[in-house]
């Protein structure tokens, strides 16, 4: 996941560590459960907020881990597509939260009209 380069050569490559892997699996499992809770939007919103918090923790952990490893190898981090996935997860979760929140407001407005 992390690739480090010196001026001309590849210095080191590190694979994902166990805490990051556990966090990714937890986010994937809760996301899978959240998808099927479309009939209970309030619970879905709560789980999405928990997922957003977990994904922020993931982004911070990946950034901290990259900084620590760049100091260890005394080299610069080479950016790859893998480093964008935690940020994309966070963006998609925020968009999902906004969409479900709008649906909940629409349903409430129809209930007021009845």
Buried (B, 14 or more C-beta within 10 A) or exposed (E): BBBBBEEEEEBBEBEBEEEBEEBBEBBEEBBEEBEEBEEEBEEBBEBBEBBBEBBEEBBEBBBEBBEEBBEEBEBEBEEEEEBEBBBEBBEEBBEBBEEBEEBBEEEEEEEEEE
